[in-house]
Amino acid sequence: MPVAMITGGASWFSRETARILLDEGWNVELSDINMDHLEEVMAELNRPAQVKGTRLDVTDREKVRAYVQKIAQKDGNIDALVNIAGGTNHLSTARLPFHESDPDYWEKVIRPSFYGVMHCVHAVVPHMINAKRGGIVSVASGMALRGQARMAVYSAVKHGIVGFSQAIALEVAPFGVRVNTIAPGSAESRWSPDLTAAHQGRSSPLGTRTTARDVANGICFLLSDKAAHVTGSCLDLSGGTLLH
């Protein structure tokens, strides 16, 4: 069976991505720093033979390296890496103009959302190169394509993920490895689940917000053979909000 490693495994993006991959016969390795939420997702998926959950802090490069090595030794390879870990919801800090923020806040945003992606890619890519196959998808954001006030650092990080992924895509393309990103719009999540009229001010031109399933469908498309000639791309899942 092919094996997918998904970080930020406690998120609804991860849950829906795992559902699709499991139905398609994949084994899934979910990781997250929040084990309570991760266990909720594992219980909802209810596929103990196909999905494993592990506590992982993606900001710790050595722990990421050891985790990847363990998966590779157990399963023989890592066929897909999905970088979902990161974000700002866990910070419990008001959004501020950049000039009112400080380096401590910058680090809290940058380390999980950007360094986490780099740590995972750095650890996984050698295995994919050796296997001469693999797919990587990193979740960016609409703010990667259009910056937002009071979110300067987050916008910079997500923009950086797109550029970083494009560079890696060129480096690993000769080995049959594809690297892409997605840019969700205002999306359903564990922290912002309401898709009803109360949130219509944040909806897209299509009249709705992006669902977790929309995000998962985009990720799984980019990992599939249907996207065999797609690499270095950023898939806009904003429902027309960005129009970049």
Secondary structure, DSSP 8 states (H G I E B T S, - for coil): --EEEESSTTSHHHHHHHHHHHHTT-EEEEEES-HHHHHHHHHHH--TTTEEEEE--TT-HHHHHHHHHHHHHHHS---EEEE----SGGG------GGG--HHHHHHHHIIIIIHHHHHHHHHHHHHHHHT-EEEEEE--GGGTS--TT-HHHHHHHHHHHHHHHHHHHHHGGGTEEEEEEEE-SB--SSS---SGGGGGG--TTSS-B-HHHHHHHHHHHHSGGGTT--S-EEEESTTSS--
